[in-house]
Amino acid sequence: MRNLVACLELFRQLDPEMQAQTMVTYLLVAEMDPEPVLMTDLGRRSGLAQSSVSRNVAALGAWSRHRRPGLRLVATEEDIMDRRRKLVSLTASGRRLKETLEKLS
């Protein structure tokens, strides 16, 4: 339990108001790293609506949905085979957080 609390505290240091679904979204992307994951797959795996996935990816990315700076833990890009699909992957900062979390577990 102590390790879980330590992991949650790391997320809270990044954003004191971070919601659990944002943490789950990050963890699902980190689990697939180094491969990018489709936003639709994040929705399926998390059980979140696509709008919630988009909002959480935005908060974890460079800009939140209110055009405020995001956490810069993930990056998105269009799938070159189908421009309607978005791929999500960890940034260098996101990988550093992943490594820190892995050390705690």
N, C-alpha and C positions, 0 to 999 in steps of 0.2 A: 504494500500500500504506500509505503514511503516513496518508492520510485514513481508511482503514478502521481502522487501529489507533487513531486519535484518536476515531473514533465508538465503538469498543468501550470505550475508556477512559471516555467519558461515561457509558455504561451501568454500568460498574464503579464509578464514583463514586456512582451512585445506590444500588447494591447490589453489594458486592464479590463476592457469591456468585451473582449473576444467571446463569441458565442461557441457553444459546444459543436454546432454544425460546421462552423468555420474550421475548428480544430480537426474534425473528422475529415473534411474536404482536404486539408493539407496532408493528413496522415495517409489518405488513399493515394494522393499523388506521390508522396514519398515512398510508399510501398512499391509502386511501379517503377520508380527511378532505377536505372537511367532512361527507361523507355517513356515516351510521352503517353498520356492517357486521354481518350476522347471525353469531352464534357458530358456526352450522353451516357458513357460508361460510369462516370462519377455519379450521375443521377441514379442510375440503376443500382450501383453498389452501395450508395449511401441511403437510398430510399427517399431522397429529397426531390422536390419538383425541380424542373429544369430552371425555372426562374430563381430558385434558391441557390442552385449550383452556380449559376451565373453571378449572382450577388456575392457569394462566398469567394469565388475565384477572383472577382474584381477586388475584394477586400485584401486578398492575399497577393494580388498583383501590384502593378505600378500605380494604378489609380482606382480608388473606390468608386462606387456608383454615383456619389455626390461630387465627383471631380476633386476629391481630397487625395493627398498622397496615400498610397497603399503600403503594405508591408514588404513588398518586393521579394516575396518568397517563391512565387511561381510566375511563369510567363506563358502567354498563349500565342498560338499562331494558327493560321488557317491550314487545313489539310490540303496539300497540293492536288490530291486526287478528287476532292470534293470540297469546294470553298465554303459550303454551308456548315461544314463540321470544323470544330475547334479542338486543337490539341493542347494539353496543359502539361508543363514540365517544370521541374524545380530550377530555380536560378542558383547561382553560386551561394547566395545567402541561405536559400532554402536547403541546399546540401549541407551547409555548415550546421544548421539547426538539426537536420536529420542525424548527422554524426553525433551531435551533443545528446540528442534524445536516445540514440542507440547505446551510448556509454552509460546512461542512467538505467537502462533496462537489464 
